[in-house]
Amino acid sequence: MTNIALPHERLPRIAVLGAGHVGPIIARIAVEAGYNVSIATSGAPSEIVLLTQVLAPGAEPRWATEAVAEADIVVLAIQLHKFAKLDPSLLAGKLVIDVMNYWPPVDGVQELFEDHRFSSSEIVQRRLVNATVVKTLNHLGYHQIEEERWPAGSPERRALGVAGDDPRAVDAVAAFITRIGYDAVRFDRLSAGRLLEPGGPVFGLPLRRTEFEQAVRTKAV
């Protein structure tokens, strides 16, 4: 984990890595919230132009290196089995939102994530040693992420957990979560990401803040 520099007078630039189910949804709602958003995969930008136009209009397809270099926040939304092949140097110095889940019934057994002493995001952080990792946006399905947004003050507004070891990074990500339509529930340890993982008390459940906080209160990390 490393110190990060965040903008003070403008919205942070967002780079989304991954163009599967989740990445384009996050890119679209970020654009709708007023962010400058780029989206990238391991291939050429030309390969995702049509996909981006349809699923994330307003986001810009970029080469991954270019998108990350210009971003303040990088959303890591690649398929989990591809993570071991990701070059950690690509994300050095960056604030990274980890939206990936380790779910063996879906992904198969991934040896990198089989060390049960750590949450999946702690394992991501241990590999991305020069980045700062925050866990969020992983405990709702991609369709829920879009459909469950509500304006601030709405009695229907849902909560998303935001877990990280760096308070400043957690604050920055919480501000992003708040702006895209959710109440951010902060956790001051990345290890608390276990609460948001498959099998955790809030996984798959679109809960209001009070319901969310009640669900996690009895679960020690």
Secondary structure, DSSP 4 states (H G I P E B T S, - for coil): -------SSSPPPEEEE--SSHHHHHHHHHHHTT--EEEE-SS-GGGGHHHHHHHSTT-EE--HHHHHHH-SEEEE-S-GGGGGGS-GGGGTT-EEEE-----HHHH---GGG--TTS-HHHHHHHHSTTSEEEE-S-SS-HHHHHHT---TT-TT--EEEEEES-HHHHHHHHHHHHHHT-EEEEES-GGGGGGGSTTSTTTT----HHHHHHHHHT---
